[in-house]
Amino acid sequence: MTIWRLILREISHRTIGFALGLLSVSIAVASLAGAMTLLRAHDIRTEEIVAAKEAETKREMDKMEDDYRKIMKNLGFNVLILPKDQNLADLYADDFASRYMPEAYVDRLAKSDIVTIQHLLPSLQQKARWPEQGERTVIVIGTRGEVPYAQRTPKSPILDPVEPGTVVLGYELHRGANVKPGDTVAFMGRRLKVAKCHGERGNKDDITAWISLREAQEIFNRPGQINGILALECVCAADSLDKIRAEIAGILPDTQVIEFSSQVIARAEARRRAAETAYAAIESEKQQRARLRAARERFAAMLVPVALVGCMAWIGLSTFGNVRDRRAEIGVLRALGVRSAQILAVFLGKAALIGVAGGVVGYAAGFAAGATWGEGGPASALFQPPLLAASVVLAPLLALVAAWIPALLASQQDPATVLREE
Amino acid sequence: MSDTVLQLRDIEKHYAGPSGKVGAVAGVSLSLSPRDFVAVQGPSGCGKSTLLLASGGLLAPDSGTVSVAGKDLYAMPTDERARFRAARIGFVFQQFHLIPYLDVLDNVLAPTMALPMADGRRKALGLIERFGLGHRLHHVPAALSTGERQRAALARALLHDPPLLLADEPTGNLDEANGDAVLAHLAEFAKAGGAVLLVTHDPKAARHATRTILMMDGRSLPDEVRQTPPREIRPSHM
């Protein structure tokens, strides 16, 4: 006969007492395991929500950036490089530059490693009269098309080049001349084929005639000269005109740079604000989840101690009752020579068994409850081996502490008193 | 080595009562040798059970000494006394005091918790057969008759082959036939070389003893100590 055999026999004899003890420990451990599993599920859900929001924000930002690129491209060139001595007041008054610079400048830029601008379009612009059309005012823009960068992968151009011998007319011009693509029109002493007719834009483009740069240089007697280079500001430099100016000044010191199409800047700013708003929303979500977690933690911090204390009280009282019921048994065991430490071990051993079994059952119940009523997450992610280990170790310890005093009383029971009373 | 199994010298024991100390045993001396079957008789409250508990190392006397097989029980530390009790003293009680959730075999083996035995199971089975309980091996006490319960308790008391058997009213809850059977077993134990101290207020029980001691108010009455020839009773299992 061993102590463990005695404990197991007694448990099988008093199954209800054991079951109630097991239940109390299970409830206490389940409340702990359930709370921890719920918090784990909360954390997993929070990670999922934040990750989803971050992914969505990134998608939105990517899309916005792509849109931004497209918008910038659609808005057309927004950087104009002019001769350094060009008076800007004259430029704004006359709609074209009155100073000139070598056409070779654009080639110098194209061969450089400049990064703040792209899509270089050299032009020679001049406001003139169209003698064949009753001296009407026309803005002539001579261009040779975009100049590709030597060190970059070629991109599709914003503007197609105008072939020599052809002209692209703005809305007011082709409407006034009553011509359509394919027609031939007399233009400043030349016969040019209408390559394209623009739709109405409602701005000075409507009185613009695009011809080849070479022909423009001949018409205005400016061979090898241009009075502007249009460019498209790179997205990376959208908020820094100074950066563009500095870079261009390093390559073409005899030039100046102005920026127009402020809508692009506004859109860039809007994009930045949208990004800030999105990230603020993510941060707000994180804080809201953190507040929810803190509330759940506070609830668990109240529930778990109450459950543990209740469990310990129950184990203590039930062990005390068990000791009282087994008074005669303790007396006779002592008479048979069983030592007080062994009597102590009988009651503590039973409490430890209740604790171990309650720890396992309680963890399983708490885990199941947390997994069922929690915010989701796969069972494998919710399962916390350290928590199971803690349950299996701490539950018997708590049961031992709770049973300690009644077990000690049992071990110190005077067998003579018991046997005399019996 | 002394032949004396139990030696009580001037045992005195008082209990605390509501109006001061109450004397339970007052200066009792007694000696039991192998083959002694001593019955202590007297009315309730005369100190019989106190004397028996003191003899078993369960109740320290206020004064006097208790020696079993030459060892002063109360000079030993508690744990050593418990081990000594397991090895040298068997107890039989009026209420049997079998452990209710253990079957007969486990009840008989209960003393091995205190003092493990290599051949405990074989020895227990032998005793169970000897006391006619072979068919009740795996029955719990509640399923046994009172006679069977007391025989199981007797088997438990004898598991470690103690030289001394202390019996406190062992026939008190038994009918005459079962009582006679239990007394016969005690007598047989004494004949085999053991010493029995039987506490009883049943005059019939004393007829099986080799000596009878009358107690009154905690004292043995010397004039009443007498030698009685043991009755020849063959143990039977009811």
Boltz contact constraints between the chains, C-beta under 6 A:
constraints:
  - contact:
      token1: [A, 1]
      token2: [B, 106]
      max_distance: 6.0
  - contact:
      token1: [A, 1]
      token2: [B, 109]
      max_distance: 6.0
  - contact:
      token1: [A, 1]
      token2: [B, 110]
      max_distance: 6.0
  - contact:
      token1: [A, 1]
      token2: [B, 112]
      max_distance: 6.0
  - contact:
      token1: [A, 1]
      token2: [B, 113]
      max_distance: 6.0
  - contact:
      token1: [A, 9]
      token2: [B, 101]
      max_distance: 6.0
  - contact:
      token1: [A, 9]
      token2: [B, 102]
      max_distance: 6.0
  - contact:
      token1: [A, 10]
      token2: [B, 101]
      max_distance: 6.0
  - contact:
      token1: [A, 13]
      token2: [B, 101]
      max_distance: 6.0
  - contact:
      token1: [A, 329]
      token2: [B, 99]
      max_distance: 6.0
  - contact:
      token1: [A, 332]
      token2: [B, 97]
      max_distance: 6.0
  - contact:
      token1: [A, 335]
      token2: [B, 91]
      max_distance: 6.0
  - contact:
      token1: [A, 336]
      token2: [B, 110]
      max_distance: 6.0
  - contact:
      token1: [A, 336]
      token2: [B, 111]
      max_distance: 6.0
  - contact:
      token1: [A, 336]
      token2: [B, 114]
      max_distance: 6.0
  - contact:
      token1: [A, 337]
      token2: [B, 82]
      max_distance: 6.0
  - contact:
      token1: [A, 337]
      token2: [B, 85]
      max_distance: 6.0
  - contact:
      token1: [A, 337]
      token2: [B, 86]
      max_distance: 6.0
  - contact:
      token1: [A, 337]
      token2: [B, 114]
      max_distance: 6.0
  - contact:
      token1: [A, 337]
      token2: [B, 115]
      max_distance: 6.0
  - contact:
      token1: [A, 338]
      token2: [B, 113]
      max_distance: 6.0
  - contact:
      token1: [A, 338]
      token2: [B, 114]
      max_distance: 6.0
  - contact:
      token1: [A, 339]
      token2: [B, 79]
      max_distance: 6.0
  - contact:
      token1: [A, 339]
      token2: [B, 82]
      max_distance: 6.0
  - contact:
      token1: [A, 415]
      token2: [B, 58]
      max_distance: 6.0
  - contact:
      token1: [A, 416]
      token2: [B, 53]
      max_distance: 6.0
  - contact:
      token1: [A, 416]
      token2: [B, 58]
      max_distance: 6.0
  - contact:
      token1: [A, 416]
      token2: [B, 59]
      max_distance: 6.0
  - contact:
      token1: [A, 420]
      token2: [B, 49]
      max_distance: 6.0
  - contact:
      token1: [A, 422]
      token2: [B, 95]
      max_distance: 6.0
